[in-house]
Amino acid sequence: MAKKKTTKKSAAPLKSTSKKSAVGSDSLLGLPAKSFLTVRKAKGAEARTGKRAFIIALGSRDAKKTKTAIRGHLNAWQTEQFAKNDAESVFYQGTQGPIVILRPPTSNASAGTLPRSSYARLRDHAGQALVQMLSFKVDKLVLEFHELGVEEEHGALVGLEIAAYSYSENRPESAKARKKLPTVLIKDASDDLTDARMRESLRLGHSVNIARHLVNIPGGQLNPRTYSDAVEDLFKGSATVSVDVWKEDRLRKENMNLLLAVGGGAVEQPRLVRMSYRPKNTNAQPIAIVGKGITFDSGGLDIKPSSAMRWMKKDMGGSAAVVGIMRWAEQVGLPVPLDGYLSLAENSVSSNSFRPGDVITARNGLTIEIHNTDAEGRLALADALDVAVTQSEKPSCVIDLATLTGAIKVGLGADIAGLFCNNDVLAETVFEAGADRGDLCWPMPLFQSYKSLLRSNVADYANASDGFAGAITAALFLEFFVKDIPWAHLDIYAWKDAAGGPYAEGGGNGQPVQALAEFLTRVALGGAEWA
């Protein structure tokens, strides 16, 4: 990739531009609208009393320093066993309570150009440790940081907040009581881990959980109407975020015929949700983030087989990430204006469903032949992208997030998003932000010759093609709708098939909220260097 200009890294919390906090709903479809955990630095002797569990995070494997850090926590046989153990995370039922000891890996060898960042390592281990500790029902979780940097401390706190979430406890009308969460008391942290930085960590973790929660809600409960209503409630009365919902009449007036076609077969008609975040005292161009919001995808008349349809409530994962990012920006006072767009529809089967062979005129005037009704996400995104790039307040860049193709998962798996971009500097900034946050993406080619695969004899283009390069042709289709604005497309999975790391259960994973939060933080500190 082309070498980009140097960007500053986030070493301090973002300073809020507004003293007024959000005053919207106190929950989002069953999820509390604030962080789960209470975290503070330990005062006096409070970390030495009560029913406690411990996480000791070490910055080195130095034997003398390790012995000092764990003194008094282990029995003699445990200490001897620990000295022979090379694992990064070790659990014991210690002398003062359950304890997890975290330490660096034995080797610094990197995995090519996607090494595991120290932030991600502490996030995953600390989150997993909390999941282990919850069964002991302790009152206090004492978290000791020994010779760690603020980025590692930040990652650990984000991981703890992510791990505190369970859909079964927070689903709408849940009868299951929420588990008891311990107060987190921090000892021996770096001077850079201020109260403000701790709050920022919890807010980022909670924003990831917002995206996870929305993905987890069944399609029978989350549809374009209930989804848009919930977003309006979440930001009601906000000092910095306004929400405008375009319903069917407005969509027709705007000639958003692709989105209308995708949602035409469902009882609840499609909607476009526009969220504008405007901090005070900035004249910067906004960044537009567009999310695919197919609340359930049957495949339409080109219906999916049952195995492929099972988890299609997650097909709005891109839009869920946009909601999480907008909430994060509002709460931390991001000094960068944002426009968020949720393109919402249910791709259903009825007498009103759009058909293979139909020719539909997009908002930007292109005519599109429907080759396959299961290639619906790009249609919903296309009209929304055109809205984003034709605003009078032109965005400095536009980023779309979408569970768009199975083809990208074949190539990159579940944990790595495909990154398509028409600007090298923007691409590298997004890529590096994802690598630093363990919220990974990999650059993919916008190979222009493959546009020939989208040719149509009866329209300007077809919405899909058969055969190879499915992720690339999907991205090339979206490129028709972004004009000359710097644009990045993240083809994501938005789902975790099983519990692991900070995820106490399978389900929505919040991809790529952490990556974009770091990307936007870099923009705030260094400006839009691709412009």
Backbone torsions as a table, in degrees:
resi	resn	phi	psi	omega
1	MET	NA	152.7	-179.4
2	ALA	-64.5	143.2	178.6
3	LYS	-70.7	133.0	-177.5
4	LYS	-102.8	170.0	175.4
5	LYS	-67.0	153.3	-179.1
6	THR	-66.8	134.3	175.7
7	THR	-115.2	146.9	179.0
8	LYS	-79.5	146.9	178.2
9	LYS	-97.4	156.7	-178.8
10	SER	-75.4	113.2	177.5
11	ALA	-117.6	-1.1	-178.5
12	ALA	-148.5	156.9	179.0
13	PRO	-66.0	151.6	175.1
14	LEU	-70.8	141.5	-178.8
15	LYS	-90.4	124.5	-177.9
16	SER	-62.0	139.5	177.0
17	THR	-94.9	0.3	-178.8
18	SER	-140.9	136.4	177.5
19	LYS	-83.6	-15.4	-177.6
20	LYS	-83.6	128.6	179.9
21	SER	-92.0	168.6	179.4
22	ALA	-65.2	141.5	-178.4
23	VAL	-127.1	28.4	179.9
24	GLY	-79.7	-156.5	-178.5
25	SER	-59.9	148.7	178.7
26	ASP	-84.3	2.3	175.9
27	SER	-152.9	158.4	177.1
28	LEU	-120.8	94.4	179.0
29	LEU	50.0	47.1	177.9
30	GLY	100.2	-18.1	-179.9
31	LEU	-91.8	126.3	175.5
32	PRO	-55.8	143.3	-176.5
33	ALA	-83.0	8.2	176.2
34	LYS	-134.3	171.1	-174.5
35	SER	-61.0	150.8	177.7
36	PHE	-74.0	-41.7	-167.1
37	LEU	-92.0	150.2	167.5
38	THR	-105.7	120.5	-176.1
39	VAL	-128.2	132.4	175.3
40	ARG	-155.5	164.4	175.1
41	LYS	-76.0	139.6	-176.8
42	ALA	-65.0	140.2	179.1
43	LYS	-117.6	135.3	176.0
44	GLY	56.4	-129.2	-175.7
45	ALA	-100.2	10.6	-173.1
46	GLU	-64.5	-24.6	177.5
47	ALA	-80.1	-3.6	-177.9
48	ARG	-108.8	6.3	-178.1
49	THR	-130.7	160.8	174.9
50	GLY	88.4	179.7	179.1
51	LYS	-82.2	110.6	-167.4
52	ARG	-124.9	155.3	165.4
53	ALA	-127.7	163.0	-172.4
54	PHE	-135.3	140.5	165.9
55	ILE	-123.3	118.2	177.1
56	ILE	-109.8	114.0	-177.6
57	ALA	-105.5	117.7	-175.8
58	LEU	-100.7	141.5	178.7
59	GLY	-90.4	-8.2	179.1
60	SER	-150.6	170.8	176.0
61	ARG	-103.7	18.2	178.3
62	ASP	-58.6	123.2	-172.2
63	ALA	-61.8	-41.8	-177.8
64	LYS	-66.5	-43.5	-179.4
65	LYS	-68.5	-37.2	178.2
66	THR	-63.9	-43.7	-179.7
67	LYS	-60.5	-40.0	178.8
68	THR	-66.1	-42.2	-176.0
69	ALA	-66.4	-35.8	-174.1
70	ILE	-100.2	4.0	-178.1
71	ARG	-56.8	131.5	177.4
72	GLY	87.8	-5.6	-177.5
73	HIS	-98.0	-25.0	-172.9
74	LEU	-121.6	150.3	169.1
75	ASN	-71.3	165.9	-176.6
76	ALA	-59.5	-43.1	-178.7
77	TRP	-67.8	-31.9	177.5
78	GLN	-69.6	-40.5	178.7
79	THR	-61.9	-41.8	178.6
80	GLU	-65.2	-41.9	179.0
81	GLN	-66.2	-41.5	-179.3
82	PHE	-61.5	-38.4	-178.9
83	ALA	-62.9	-24.7	-179.5
84	LYS	-94.5	-3.2	-175.1
85	ASN	-98.0	129.8	-179.2
86	ASP	-98.2	-0.5	-174.6
87	ALA	-62.8	149.8	177.4
88	GLU	-72.8	-30.0	-178.9
89	SER	-129.6	124.2	-176.9
90	VAL	-130.7	131.0	180.0
91	PHE	-108.5	139.2	173.1
92	TYR	-139.8	153.1	163.9
93	GLN	-88.5	94.6	-170.1
94	GLY	-82.3	-176.2	-177.0
95	THR	-72.6	-24.0	179.9
96	GLN	-108.1	-5.4	-177.6
97	GLY	144.8	174.4	178.8
98	PRO	-59.3	140.8	-175.9
99	ILE	-140.9	139.0	171.1
100	VAL	-117.9	128.3	178.3
101	ILE	-108.2	124.4	-179.7
102	LEU	-110.8	139.5	179.1
103	ARG	-149.7	163.4	-176.5
104	PRO	-64.6	160.2	175.4
105	PRO	-65.7	158.6	-178.9
106	THR	-74.7	-20.1	-178.0
107	SER	-126.6	143.7	177.0
108	ASN	-96.1	8.6	-179.3
109	ALA	-60.2	129.6	-178.2
110	SER	-92.9	153.9	178.8
111	ALA	-88.1	76.1	-178.8
112	GLY	63.3	-131.4	180.0
113	THR	-99.7	12.7	174.1
114	LEU	-124.0	62.2	178.3
115	PRO	-69.2	157.5	177.2
116	ARG	-79.3	118.9	-177.6
117	SER	-72.3	157.0	178.1
118	SER	-65.7	-33.8	174.8
119	TYR	-58.2	-50.0	-177.7
120	ALA	-65.7	-37.6	-179.9
121	ARG	-62.9	-46.5	179.5
122	LEU	-69.5	-35.9	176.8
123	ARG	-59.2	-49.5	-175.3
124	ASP	-68.8	-43.5	-178.0
125	HIS	-71.2	-42.8	-179.3
126	ALA	-66.2	-41.1	177.6
127	GLY	-62.3	-43.4	177.8
128	GLN	-63.7	-36.6	178.8
129	ALA	-64.0	-41.1	178.3
130	LEU	-62.6	-41.7	178.0
131	VAL	-57.4	-42.3	178.0
132	GLN	-64.5	-40.9	-173.5
133	MET	-72.7	-25.8	-172.8
134	LEU	-62.0	-28.5	-179.7
135	SER	-67.5	-17.3	-179.9
136	PHE	-87.7	-9.0	175.7
137	LYS	51.7	51.2	180.0
138	VAL	-82.3	160.8	178.6
139	ASP	-88.8	-29.6	-175.5
140	LYS	-133.1	139.0	171.5
141	LEU	-114.8	110.3	-178.7
142	VAL	-89.7	119.7	-176.4
143	LEU	-111.5	112.7	-178.4
144	GLU	-106.1	125.5	176.2
145	PHE	-106.3	123.6	179.9
146	HIS	-119.6	108.6	176.3
147	GLU	60.2	42.6	175.3
148	LEU	-109.4	151.6	176.2
149	GLY	-83.2	168.3	-176.2
150	VAL	-65.7	-29.0	178.3
151	GLU	-66.5	-39.3	177.4
152	GLU	-68.7	-40.3	177.1
153	GLU	-63.8	-41.3	176.7
154	HIS	-59.2	-46.8	179.6
155	GLY	-61.1	-41.3	180.0
156	ALA	-61.5	-43.4	-178.5
157	LEU	-69.6	-38.1	174.6
158	VAL	-60.3	-43.9	179.9
159	GLY	-62.4	-38.8	178.3
160	LEU	-63.3	-43.5	-179.4
161	GLU	-66.8	-41.6	177.0
162	ILE	-59.6	-42.2	-176.1
163	ALA	-69.0	-19.7	-178.1
164	ALA	-75.0	-12.8	-175.8
165	TYR	-88.5	138.5	170.6
166	SER	-141.6	127.0	-179.4
167	TYR	-64.8	-36.6	-177.7
168	SER	-61.4	-25.2	179.0
169	GLU	-92.6	-14.6	-172.6
170	ASN	-124.2	5.6	179.7
171	ARG	-67.6	156.7	178.0
172	PRO	-55.4	132.2	178.1
173	GLU	60.2	33.4	178.8
174	SER	-68.4	136.3	176.8
175	ALA	-92.9	-6.5	-177.3
176	LYS	-89.2	126.7	-179.9
177	ALA	-67.5	147.4	176.6
178	ARG	-70.1	143.7	179.7
179	LYS	-66.5	154.9	176.6
180	LYS	-73.8	127.0	179.5
181	LEU	-108.0	133.6	179.8
182	PRO	-74.6	154.9	168.6
183	THR	-72.5	131.9	-179.1
184	VAL	-93.6	119.0	179.2
185	LEU	-110.1	125.6	-174.2
186	ILE	-103.4	133.9	176.5
187	LYS	-125.3	148.8	171.0
188	ASP	60.0	31.2	179.0
189	ALA	-78.0	165.1	175.5
190	SER	-69.3	158.6	179.2
191	ASP	-63.3	-24.1	-178.5
192	ASP	-75.2	-14.5	179.8
193	LEU	-84.0	78.9	-179.7
194	THR	-81.4	170.4	175.6
195	ASP	-59.1	-38.6	179.7
196	ALA	-64.0	-39.6	-179.7
197	ARG	-69.1	-36.2	176.8
198	MET	-63.8	-41.9	177.5
199	ARG	-62.8	-40.3	179.6
200	GLU	-62.8	-39.5	179.5
201	SER	-62.2	-46.5	-179.4
202	LEU	-65.0	-37.1	179.8
203	ARG	-66.8	-37.8	176.9
204	LEU	-66.1	-45.2	177.7
205	GLY	-60.2	-40.0	179.3
206	HIS	-67.3	-36.1	178.2
207	SER	-65.5	-37.3	172.6
208	VAL	-60.5	-42.7	-179.8
209	ASN	-67.6	-31.0	174.0
210	ILE	-59.6	-48.5	179.3
211	ALA	-63.1	-41.1	178.3
212	ARG	-61.2	-44.8	-175.1
213	HIS	-63.4	-45.0	-180.0
214	LEU	-61.4	-39.8	178.4
215	VAL	-65.1	-35.7	-175.5
216	ASN	-72.7	-22.4	-176.1
217	ILE	-70.0	130.9	-178.0
218	PRO	-60.2	151.3	179.8
219	GLY	-62.2	-24.0	177.1
220	GLY	-71.8	-17.9	177.3
221	GLN	-104.6	-35.6	-179.0
222	LEU	-103.4	105.8	177.3
223	ASN	-128.2	176.4	-176.6
224	PRO	-54.0	-34.8	-179.7
225	ARG	-73.3	-53.1	-177.2
226	THR	-66.9	-33.0	179.0
227	TYR	-65.4	-51.3	-178.5
228	SER	-64.3	-37.3	177.4
229	ASP	-62.4	-42.1	-179.3
230	ALA	-64.2	-39.1	178.9
231	VAL	-67.1	-41.2	176.3
232	GLU	-59.6	-43.1	179.5
233	ASP	-64.8	-39.9	-177.3
234	LEU	-60.4	-38.3	-175.3
235	PHE	-105.2	10.6	-179.2
236	LYS	-59.8	127.7	178.5
237	GLY	78.7	4.7	-179.9
238	SER	-63.1	142.6	178.5
239	ALA	-76.0	-19.3	-172.4
240	THR	-126.5	-15.5	-177.5
241	VAL	-116.2	125.4	173.0
242	SER	-113.3	148.5	-177.0
243	VAL	-125.7	131.1	177.7
244	ASP	-127.6	125.1	-177.6
245	VAL	-108.4	122.9	175.5
246	TRP	-94.6	116.0	177.9
247	LYS	-93.5	-171.6	-169.8
248	GLU	-55.4	-46.2	-177.7
249	ASP	-60.4	-43.3	-179.8
250	ARG	-68.4	-38.6	178.0
251	LEU	-61.3	-39.9	178.1
252	ARG	-67.2	-40.6	178.5
253	LYS	-62.1	-34.6	-179.4
254	GLU	-85.7	1.3	-179.4
255	ASN	59.5	38.0	177.7
256	MET	-86.9	64.4	-171.1
257	ASN	-73.2	-26.9	177.7
258	LEU	-68.0	-47.4	178.1
259	LEU	-63.0	-41.4	178.5
260	LEU	-62.8	-37.8	179.7
261	ALA	-65.9	-43.9	-178.6
262	VAL	-60.0	-42.6	-176.4
263	GLY	-93.9	5.4	-173.3
264	GLY	-67.9	-21.6	-177.4
265	GLY	-89.4	-3.2	-175.9
266	ALA	-98.0	157.8	176.4
267	VAL	-65.4	-46.9	178.1
268	GLU	-87.6	117.1	-175.6
269	GLN	-73.1	158.5	-176.4
270	PRO	-65.7	160.1	177.4
271	ARG	-144.1	153.5	170.5
272	LEU	-115.0	123.4	177.0
273	VAL	-103.1	123.8	178.7
274	ARG	-110.9	121.6	177.3
275	MET	-114.5	127.0	178.8
276	SER	-115.0	119.8	175.3
277	TYR	-104.1	119.5	-177.6
278	ARG	-130.9	96.7	174.7
279	PRO	-71.1	160.2	179.5
280	LYS	-78.4	158.2	171.2
281	ASN	61.9	41.8	172.3
282	THR	-144.9	139.6	176.1
283	ASN	-114.3	16.5	-177.9
284	ALA	-67.7	153.3	173.4
285	GLN	-66.2	143.7	177.4
286	PRO	-72.8	159.3	168.2
287	ILE	-105.1	130.5	-179.3
288	ALA	-98.5	133.6	177.5
289	ILE	-125.8	120.9	-173.8
290	VAL	-114.9	129.8	-177.3
291	GLY	-118.9	133.5	173.0
292	LYS	-70.0	127.5	-175.7
293	GLY	-128.0	57.3	175.6
294	ILE	-81.9	102.3	-170.8
295	THR	-67.8	-24.4	165.3
296	PHE	-156.9	137.3	-176.8
297	ASP	-119.9	102.2	174.2
298	SER	-79.1	-14.6	-171.4
299	GLY	96.7	-10.2	-176.5
300	GLY	71.2	-151.3	-179.0
301	LEU	-63.5	-28.4	169.3
302	ASP	-85.1	66.5	-166.1
303	ILE	-66.2	144.7	179.7
304	LYS	-74.8	153.6	167.5
305	PRO	-67.8	158.4	-173.7
306	SER	-58.0	-38.8	-178.4
307	SER	-64.6	-34.4	179.8
308	ALA	-80.4	-19.7	-177.8
309	MET	-89.6	-14.7	-169.1
310	ARG	-54.4	-43.6	-174.9
311	TRP	-107.0	24.2	-173.9
312	MET	-77.1	5.4	164.8
313	LYS	-66.1	-20.6	-178.6
314	LYS	-82.6	3.0	-174.4
315	ASP	-75.7	4.2	172.8
316	MET	-108.3	19.3	-176.4
317	GLY	-60.7	-33.4	177.4
318	GLY	-63.9	-44.1	179.5
319	SER	-66.9	-35.9	178.2
320	ALA	-60.8	-40.1	177.7
321	ALA	-64.3	-35.5	177.5
322	VAL	-63.3	-42.7	177.5
323	VAL	-61.1	-44.2	178.7
324	GLY	-60.9	-43.0	179.7
325	ILE	-65.0	-42.8	-179.7
326	MET	-64.3	-39.0	177.7
327	ARG	-65.6	-42.4	178.4
328	TRP	-61.0	-47.5	-178.7
329	ALA	-58.9	-43.9	179.4
330	GLU	-61.4	-44.0	-173.0
331	GLN	-75.9	-33.2	-179.6
332	VAL	-91.7	-5.5	-178.9
333	GLY	70.4	41.9	178.9
334	LEU	-52.5	125.8	-178.6
335	PRO	-84.5	31.5	179.2
336	VAL	-126.3	123.5	178.1
337	PRO	-66.8	143.6	-180.0
338	LEU	-131.5	147.3	166.8
339	ASP	-121.5	121.4	178.8
340	GLY	-109.9	136.2	-177.7
341	TYR	-126.8	127.6	174.2
342	LEU	-111.8	115.0	179.5
343	SER	-96.7	100.5	-167.1
344	LEU	-106.3	130.9	175.6
345	ALA	-163.1	157.2	169.2
346	GLU	-110.3	124.7	179.2
347	ASN	-88.7	95.2	-171.6
348	SER	-115.8	178.3	-178.7
349	VAL	-117.8	120.9	175.3
350	SER	-162.4	-177.7	178.4
351	SER	-66.7	-15.0	179.6
352	ASN	-97.5	3.9	-179.2
353	SER	-66.6	146.9	173.5
354	PHE	-73.2	158.8	-168.1
355	ARG	-120.7	151.8	167.4
356	PRO	-58.6	134.7	-178.2
357	GLY	96.6	-15.9	175.6
358	ASP	-62.7	148.7	173.8
359	VAL	-116.4	122.6	-173.4
360	ILE	-124.7	137.0	179.4
361	THR	-91.3	121.4	-178.9
362	ALA	-74.9	169.0	179.3
363	ARG	-60.1	-32.8	-179.2
364	ASN	-84.9	2.5	175.7
365	GLY	99.2	-13.1	177.8
366	LEU	-69.2	143.4	173.7
367	THR	-97.2	135.6	-173.3
368	ILE	-123.8	123.3	172.9
369	GLU	-87.2	133.1	-179.8
370	ILE	-82.6	108.2	176.5
371	HIS	-84.2	-35.6	-178.0
372	ASN	-152.0	125.5	-178.9
373	THR	-73.2	-11.7	176.6
374	ASP	-85.7	-0.6	170.7
375	ALA	-100.1	53.7	-170.9
376	GLU	-88.8	-27.4	-174.9
377	GLY	-61.6	-40.1	179.3
378	ARG	-66.1	-28.8	177.0
379	LEU	-69.5	-46.4	178.6
380	ALA	-62.9	-39.7	178.6
381	LEU	-68.3	-36.1	-173.9
382	ALA	-58.5	-50.6	179.7
383	ASP	-64.7	-38.3	179.4
384	ALA	-67.1	-38.9	176.2
385	LEU	-61.6	-39.1	178.9
386	ASP	-64.5	-37.9	174.8
387	VAL	-61.2	-45.3	-175.6
388	ALA	-62.6	-40.7	-173.2
389	VAL	-89.1	-5.1	-179.4
390	THR	-109.7	13.5	176.6
391	GLN	-69.8	151.7	178.0
392	SER	-62.9	-33.1	173.6
393	GLU	-91.3	89.0	-171.2
394	LYS	-64.1	131.3	178.6
395	PRO	-73.0	150.6	176.5
396	SER	-73.2	-27.1	173.6
397	CYS	-160.9	164.1	175.4
398	VAL	-129.8	135.3	179.1
399	ILE	-124.3	127.6	175.7
400	ASP	-111.5	146.3	-177.7
401	LEU	-123.6	126.2	-173.3
402	ALA	-156.1	137.0	165.7
403	THR	-79.9	76.4	-162.8
404	LEU	-91.8	-44.7	-173.3
405	THR	-137.6	147.6	169.0
406	GLY	-74.1	-23.7	-176.8
407	ALA	-61.5	-37.2	-177.9
408	ILE	-69.2	-32.3	178.4
409	LYS	-69.5	-32.6	175.8
410	VAL	-61.5	-40.3	-177.3
411	GLY	-81.6	-38.5	-170.6
412	LEU	-116.5	-9.7	-178.8
413	GLY	80.5	-172.6	-172.4
414	ALA	-80.2	-25.3	-170.1
415	ASP	-95.1	-8.6	-175.8
416	ILE	-121.5	121.3	177.4
417	ALA	-79.8	151.3	171.7
418	GLY	-85.0	130.6	-178.5
419	LEU	-111.8	114.9	175.1
420	PHE	-113.4	135.0	-173.1
421	CYS	-154.2	145.5	179.2
422	ASN	-100.5	11.3	-177.6
423	ASN	-143.3	120.4	-173.5
424	ASP	-64.5	-38.9	-178.1
425	VAL	-68.7	-43.6	176.3
426	LEU	-61.0	-43.8	-179.3
427	ALA	-59.9	-45.2	-176.7
428	GLU	-70.6	-33.5	178.0
429	THR	-65.4	-44.2	178.1
430	VAL	-65.2	-44.2	-179.3
431	PHE	-59.0	-48.3	-177.4
432	GLU	-67.9	-36.8	177.2
433	ALA	-61.6	-42.9	178.4
434	GLY	-65.2	-39.9	179.9
435	ALA	-65.3	-41.3	-179.9
436	ASP	-66.0	-28.6	-176.7
437	ARG	-102.2	6.9	-179.1
438	GLY	59.4	29.5	-179.5
439	ASP	-122.5	77.8	-153.6
440	LEU	-84.1	151.5	170.2
441	CYS	-142.8	163.6	-178.8
442	TRP	-136.7	132.6	-177.9
443	PRO	-64.8	132.9	178.6
444	MET	-122.8	154.2	-173.7
445	PRO	-84.4	137.4	167.6
446	LEU	-90.4	73.2	-173.1
447	PHE	-75.4	104.2	-168.1
448	GLN	-62.8	-28.2	-179.6
449	SER	-62.2	-25.0	-179.2
450	TYR	-73.3	-7.0	175.2
451	LYS	-62.6	-23.4	178.4
452	SER	-63.5	-22.6	178.7
453	LEU	-71.0	-14.4	-179.9
454	LEU	-100.7	13.5	179.1
455	ARG	-65.2	148.4	176.4
456	SER	-135.6	144.8	177.1
457	ASN	-84.2	-13.6	-174.3
458	VAL	-122.1	-0.3	-178.9
459	ALA	-150.4	176.4	178.4
460	ASP	-64.1	-43.5	-179.9
461	TYR	-149.4	160.6	167.7
462	ALA	-95.7	158.1	-178.1
463	ASN	-82.5	-9.3	-178.9
464	ALA	-164.1	172.8	176.1
465	SER	-142.0	162.5	176.0
466	ASP	-89.0	158.1	173.2
467	GLY	98.0	-150.0	-171.5
468	PHE	-78.6	173.8	172.4
469	ALA	63.4	36.0	-176.5
470	GLY	-62.3	-38.3	179.4
471	ALA	-70.3	-36.0	-179.7
472	ILE	-70.4	-45.1	-179.5
473	THR	-66.1	-32.5	175.6
474	ALA	-63.8	-43.2	177.9
475	ALA	-65.8	-40.8	178.4
476	LEU	-62.9	-34.9	176.2
477	PHE	-62.3	-44.6	179.6
478	LEU	-63.5	-32.5	-177.6
479	GLU	-61.5	-24.6	177.7
480	PHE	-63.0	-14.7	-169.3
481	PHE	-115.9	10.9	-177.1
482	VAL	-110.7	2.7	-179.7
483	LYS	54.9	-134.6	-176.1
484	ASP	-105.9	17.2	-177.0
485	ILE	-83.5	138.8	174.4
486	PRO	-54.2	131.7	-169.9
487	TRP	-143.4	138.4	174.1
488	ALA	-127.8	139.6	178.8
489	HIS	-122.3	123.1	177.7
490	LEU	-109.0	114.6	177.8
491	ASP	-92.1	107.0	-168.2
492	ILE	-114.4	170.3	176.1
493	TYR	-101.3	-39.0	174.3
494	ALA	67.3	16.5	-170.0
495	TRP	-146.2	145.2	173.2
496	LYS	-118.5	122.2	-172.9
497	ASP	-71.1	-22.4	-179.2
498	ALA	-153.0	164.2	177.5
499	ALA	-63.6	154.0	178.0
500	GLY	167.8	147.6	-178.8
501	GLY	59.5	-131.6	-179.0
502	PRO	-79.2	-1.7	-177.6
503	TYR	-92.2	110.5	-177.8
504	ALA	-72.1	-14.9	-179.7
505	GLU	-153.8	160.7	173.9
506	GLY	-71.2	167.6	-179.7
507	GLY	130.6	-154.9	179.8
508	GLY	-55.9	141.6	-177.0
509	ASN	-115.4	-2.9	177.2
510	GLY	76.4	12.6	177.4
511	GLN	-66.1	137.5	-8.6
512	PRO	-109.1	52.0	-176.2
513	VAL	-59.9	-45.4	-177.9
514	GLN	-64.7	-40.1	179.6
515	ALA	-62.4	-45.4	-177.4
516	LEU	-73.7	-30.9	174.7
517	ALA	-62.5	-41.9	177.0
518	GLU	-68.4	-40.3	176.7
519	PHE	-57.8	-47.7	-178.0
520	LEU	-68.9	-32.9	175.4
521	THR	-64.0	-41.0	177.3
522	ARG	-64.8	-39.5	176.8
523	VAL	-62.0	-43.3	-179.7
524	ALA	-60.8	-36.8	-177.2
525	LEU	-84.6	-29.2	-173.6
526	GLY	-124.1	-3.8	-179.0
527	GLY	84.5	170.7	179.8
528	ALA	-84.6	89.2	-170.9
529	GLU	-77.6	-6.0	176.5
530	TRP	-87.6	-13.3	-174.0
531	ALA	-69.9	NA	NA
